[in-house]
Amino acid sequence: MLELRPSCECCDRDLPPDSPDALICSYECTWCTDCARDLLRGACLNCGGELVRRPVRPAARLAVDPASTRRVVRASCP
């Protein structure tokens, strides 16, 4: 199950579980669309993998399987 991390690893922008602006790689590194486009050029800064839109977990399922509250922020981004 995806963690659904709460923020962009680069700019720390909030990315709630229903956000259409969250992108992830296969390791679930999480980026906002602005950072992915403008700074990362569509590739994960950590692994070089493809970034794709993070799926939205239905609200009813969030009650059972909540999103992560652990924020991951890199010390530096390009």
C-alpha positions, 0 to 999 in steps of 0.5 A: 500500500502506498504511504501517500506522503504529505509533502513535496520532498523539495519545497515541502509543499503540502500534498494532501492524499486527494491532491492531483498535484502529487507525483511519485517514483517507484520508491514513493519519493514524492514531489509536487508538479511544479518542482517535478517540471521546473527543477527535476525535469520529470525524473526523481532526484533520488533514483532517476526514475520516472515520475507519475501522478500519485493515485488518490485513495478514496475517502472511505479507504483513508479512514481505514488506511490513513495517509502518512504524516511523515514529512521527507524533505531533502536538504537541497534541491537543484 
